[in-house]
């Protein structure tokens, strides 16, 4: 099999992207395969279930993510490797691939148990989350092809050489052309896409995002996957399109996984930690921005990172997380690192930030600006560091209202950032004028 035949085989298996890594001597089943030194490597694998754990040898905290992995042989047959997993070691830090031979009937053991530099590992990523692997020895003709194809030596050590980069380029071009068309529509009546694919009216405060998603044909779902062609779409309100660096952006809205909120429910949480609304009798609120290490004036609660070394920008405890504490250091709300990581790494690897203006007369309408920004390449530690510095903050909008003698709860746990500061979250932020797109 040559390289083009392999690429054809993985395309036939509906792989949306293909990556290659030149294996070093230590990249084998005993030492595991080194995939990189940061969380960004995890971004290429969809649907990862990331869980905190301890390493067996040194009892050190780690993160594990099981892969739905299959080896593909030269005939194109697939062989399941049920123990394959990704392991992130925050203490180093580094990401490694392990368990890829165990339990696999026809695994390439002859190539993955040896110490030989110059072997190549090729991975095809299916949209359903499956990963296909193919490996060749240093003297195989395909290795020579890959040596010529992947000429950037700096990429050989990491899992970073993308073979079918034209797909990514085509997706980006398609996204920009679609956003240009939406921008040129001027005012668009507020709407939202319903789960059955039909359009319905929208009159909520966050309808700017729903209207843009409807224009893009994005069905509402609860998956931590990008919105459109591999890109996360983030709309935000601005007073005018000459001020695209103003406004606030909601990054994600995860519910707490621990603390009083998770143990007793949102209503009991509001009764204990909320406060009465100033104008609406019987209503309880829990809102206003909460910044790391600072007590909030309304709630008297403090946001802290548990298990994170701010001086070294490292996770020191994989079972740690983001916690909201009361004056007696009791955990009010908690978001575990593994849950936040799963959401952040995959969903925010590529993000498009689109400014929007709105008006309510005669009906609620929105229009979307032609000056947008693209966030490219992220790392979960960027997110934690931004929280630690008070750049990303917790900005809840939780309330309970009395209706017909019952309390009705609205939950919104959101993490936000000022639009002008998104560069701290990405390796690269690219400004694009949609009016110049062909």
C-alpha positions, 0 to 999 in steps of 0.5 A: 500500500502506498500513501495515496492508497492509504488516504483513499482507504481512510476516506472510504471509511468516512474519516474527516481528517487524517494525521501523521506522526513520525515515531521516535525510538521510545514511541512503543507499547512499553513507553507509550506513544508521545502525542504532545506537551499540552492539551491541544493534542486532545482537540483532534479526537471527538467525543472523548470521555475524559476522567480523572485517575491515578497512575498505577506506578507512582499514584500520580494524578492523571486524566484518561480518555478511552478511544474507540480505536481500530487498526487498519491493515494493508488489505483495508480490514479493521481490527478493534483495539478495545484498551486504546486510550489517551493519557494526559500527565499534567505534572510533566505535562504531556499527552501519550497514547497507550493500550493500542495492542492489548486485546487486539487480534491482529495488532501491528505488534512487530512494529509497535513493540520495537525501538526504531526511529523513522516509523510512521503512525497515521490516524484517521478521525471519523466524525462519529468519534472512531479513530483508525490507525495504520503504522509502517516501518522506517524502511517501508516505501510509505515512510519515504513518501511521508518523509517527503510529504511532512517536510517540517521537522519541528512537527515530527515529534508531535501529533501535528502533521495533518495530511489532508489540510485542504479539508480544513481550508475548505471548511474555513472558506465555506464558513466565511462565505456563509457568514458573509451571506448572513451579514449581507442580509442586514436585519433578520427577524428573530427566530430559532431552529427547532429540534425537528428542523423547522423554524420558530419565533424567538423572544428571549434575551439570547435570541441573537445566538439562536437566530444566527444558528438558525441561519447556519442551519444548526440544530439545537443539541446538548453535545460538546461538539463544534457548531458548524464545519468544525467551528464553534460559533460565538455571537455577541452583542455590540452597540455598533459594528465599529466597536467589535472589541466591546461586549461580553462573550459567553464561552460555555454554560456548564451546570455544577457537578458538585457542591450544595447546588448539585446536592440539593438542586437549584431552588434550595440553592437559591433559598440559601444563597440567593437574594430577593429581587428588588422589584418583583415580589417573591422572586429570588436571584443569583447573579452578578460576575464572580472573579477568582479569589475575590468575594462577590458583593451581592453573594459574599461567595468566592471563586477559586481553582482547587488543584491548580498551581497558578505560579506554574500554570499547571494542574496539580490534582486531576480530581480538582476543579473550579469551586465557589465557596462561602465564608466558611469555605463550604463548597457551594458549587463545583465544576470538576476539571475533567468535565470542563476539559471535555467541553473546552478542548473539543468545542473551542479548538476553532471558534468564530466570534461574530458581533451582532446588533439588535432592535425591538421595533417594530419586531425583534431583529438582528444583524451581524457584522462583517468584521469577525475574529477567528480563534485558532488553537487552544489549550484547557490551561489557557482557560484556567489561566484566564480564570486565575487572572480574572479575565474569564469569570463566572456570571450566573443568571439563576432565578426563581419566580412564583407562578400559580403558587409554584416556584419556577426555576431558571438555570444559567451557569455561564462563564464569560469574557470581555470580547477584547480579551479573547486572545488569551484563550487562543494560540492565534486570533485572526481578524477577517473582513467578510466583505473582502471574501470572494 
